[in-house]
Amino acid sequence: MGLMVWLWVVGLVVEMVRVCGAGLSCGLWGRSVSESLYKEGDVIIGGLFPVHFEAPEPEHDFIRLQKGAQCQDVDLRSYRWLKAMIFTVEEINRDPVLLPNFILGYFIADTCLAEGTTLSAALALVTGQEEKVSGEECSGAPMVPVIIGDARSSASMVVADTLGVFDIPMVSYFASCACLSDSRRFHTFLRTVPSDAFQAKAMARLLHLLHWTWVGVVAGDDDYGKSGVQLLLKELEGTGICVDYLEFIPKSHSQSRIFLIVERIQISTARVVVTFAIVFVQNVTNIQWIATEAWSTSTQFFDLATIPLLRGTIGFALRLAAIQGLDAFLAQLSPLKQPNEPFVKDVWEEIFGCSMAQDWKPSSDKPRCTGLENVEKHGRIYTDVSQLRVTYNVYKAVYAIANAIHNMMDCQPGKGPFEHGECPDVTRIKPRELLQYLNAVNFTTPVGERVYFEDNGEPSASYDIMNWHVDESGTVNFVHVGQFDVAKGAGQELNINLERVVWGGGWDDQVPASVCSVSCLPGTRKAVQKGKPVCCFDCLPCAAGEISNVTDSTECIRCPERFWSNPERTKCIPKVVEFLSLQDTMGVVLTVLSVTGATLTTTVLAAFFHHRDTPLVRANNSELSFLLLASLTLCFLCALVFIGRPVPWNCMLRHTLFGVSFVICIACVLSKTVVVLVAFRATLPGSNLMQYFGPIQQRAGIFFCTLVQVVICLLWLLLAPPLPTESAGGEFGARVILQCTVGSVVGFVLVLGYIGLLAVVCFLLAFLARKLPDNFNEAKFITFSMLIFCAVWIAFVPAYVSSPGKYTVAVEIFAILASSYGLLLCIFTPKCYIILLRPEKNTKKNMMAK
């Protein structure tokens, strides 16, 4: 409002305080109202309605206060609100029960949708039409003890601030700014429209329900818009919903500024726009609009070209009600029957697009009004009673005042709410007393709704959720698709039928997506992009051993011990316990080779035993051959102990059985080699060495060699035995490797080293005896077998060290089987060939041939 208006108001208040402080008579200086409706009654109810929405230029505001400058452009919906107040007053006056023998009057003024003109009208209402209405005391009652209005929050704040000094109550029907909930500042302000705080809560619930996490916000540059934005931002805190942009539409509607706002909306990736203002669409497409109660059920601010762009708009509307008889009352409008009533001429011209000017000429742009046009049929938004929402709030406001007066009339002397139980004087109602009764009303309207005011003058909050269905002709059908009712309790307030919703932005049957980043699937986590809101993020896969099992997880959870993440990183599964078993193909192959080797060895032993009296068997010390074959069988079978789940007993048995059986084998081969070498040396003249290498000495040698290995194994098992252990294996430790530790590395090295020592000695002796003259010299076969044996175990060391997990055991088994097969095939294949296939060569003569 203009500075001059503020100075005038401040001066008025100061003068009132000065005069009252001096104990003198005082009065409210009145101003005339250029266009108003007045009806006499026992009590006069004031009304403020923006019948016109274009006030005089700001520099003329103060002039209007003095000369009554005219406002322009009629708002048909606001005029319907005005008529609804008159209808309600008349309905109450006809009611013999509510206010018997009491007549309500009204004094209604046009605010022109501006703060300055609103305040001017409000002051005129409470002071009357006279230039000065005097009173004997400061507590004297004004002409209007209560005002219904205003429609705008910013104007209501100005009026409430000013009239609150005089405790004059206001009951607004459309001022929803949460800032007006401040009961200390606006202690005389009540309203029948819910606070925007609840609307902001409803919007936040809707955005969260539909997973719209990236939105734009457009608001008017006024108290209503700024307060609504603050409330919405507060509700969105901690919900994961981000605002891409926040734009305020200037009051001046600057085209350059509006163009920048439209451009910002168009370039944004946010497909959902929340509005706290009447939006200027201007070919903005692919947008899902969220409307406030200000325009959620009204198309009067949009032309036919822009309405299709608003198809699918979801809006929060005030409660709908059907007011019996209102449609017929509105249809009574007639410039012929009401020639002197204010606003009728302007409203008629606006409805029918004609002119009622006295100086009308045929050349005028508009046709001349006859006054006989059918307003009931062509009344447009004025006679449209299908969406009585704000109109119903006006209806409730009048009934609230009437019920307060009713309660004042019912007061019993001595039981009143004032000092000493006094009751109010209803013949001269004081604003302060009426305010107290207004705060306490609790009644049911003729429509059936229970109405009451909470401590801060707020009604119970309830919204209808409306959806704009636009047909091919551009006609809008407001379809009820849900409701937000605070009375249903936390978490249950919002109820929406998504199947009935037509979505905006060309999505039709599919809920539009409005996100900065697509949701992160389970198995990934959100990583906020640098310099951007939390809604803009990258989806990073969880590391091995970590999982996320919900959408949009902000962190990955490490799996417990002995558990690992599945390949999708969505759940923890028990780690695979890995060891060489018969379920593995490798385990089966090694088992087959082990059993096959033991079977072949046993077969050779049986063949030798069957031909034990033949020269070939006897010539090669059959006792050593039987012992060698028996120990080879053990060597083949000890490989089976390495296959299976490691437990303490088989861990200790593995290396000891392997070590002892191989020492017996090598000792037997060594004994054979020494006997061959000594036998040929003994054939020399004067040599008598064979007496020291008889069967007893050979057995003693084998026993001694074996005893050394047994002692090493016993010390190993007693001091640091091999035991089963678990270790992480696989990629990043995805598996549990179950294997036998060697316990003592020294013991393990001594066992292998001792076997290796015997094998090297045996190889050297056999190498020396390889060319001794004999038709069947066993030394050269032993040389080949020892060469294979040593090669296998030399290759074993690096392979054993570098093999992971169960492959370590497989390498050791392979070395055992390879060396065992080498001994069996190299030593016994030639003998079996003669025994089984060439028995004619198995003679003593052939054995002795050179």
Secondary structure, 3 states (H helix, E strand, C coil): CCHHHHHHHHHHHHHHHHHHHCCCCEEEECCCCCCEEEECCCEEEEEEECCEEECCCHHHHHHHHHHCCCCEEECHHHHHHHHHHHHHHHHHHHCCCCCCCCCEEEEEEECCCCHHHHHHHHHHHHHCCCCEEEECCCCCCCCCCEEECCCCHHHHHHHHHHHHHHCCCEEECCCCCHHHHCCCCCCCEEECCCCHHHHHHHHHHHHHHCCCCEEEEEEECCHHHHHHHHHHHHHHCCCCCEEEEEEEECCCCCHHHHHHHHHHHHHCCCCEEEEECCCCCCCCCCCEEEECCCCCCCCCCCCCCCHHHHCCCEEEECCCCCCCCHHHHHCCCCCCCCCCCCCHHHHHHHHHCCECCCCCCCCCCCCECCCCCCHHHHCHHHHCCCCCCHHHHHHHHHHHHHHHHHHHHCCCCCCCCCHHHCCCCCCCCCHHHHHHHHHCCEEECCCCCEEECCCCCCCCCEEEEEEEEECCCCCEEEEEEEEEEHHHCCCCCEEECHHHCCECCCCECCCCCCCCCCCCCCCEEEEECCCCCCCCEEEEECCCCEECCCCCCCCCEECCCCEEECCCCCCEEECEEECCCCCCHHHHHHHHHHHHHHHHHHHHHHHHHHCCCCHHHHHCCHHHHHHHHHHHHHHHHHHHHCCCCCCHHHHHHHHHHHHHHHHHHHHHHHHHHHHHHHHHHHCCCCCCHHHHCCHHHHHHHHHHHHHHHHHHHHHHHHHCCCCEEEEEECHHHCEEEEEECCCCHHHHHHHHHHHHHHHHHHHHHHHHCCCCCCCCCCHHHHHHHHHHHHHHHHHHHHHHHHCCCHHHHHHHHHHHHHHHHHHHHHHHHHHHHHHHHCHHHCCHHHHHCC
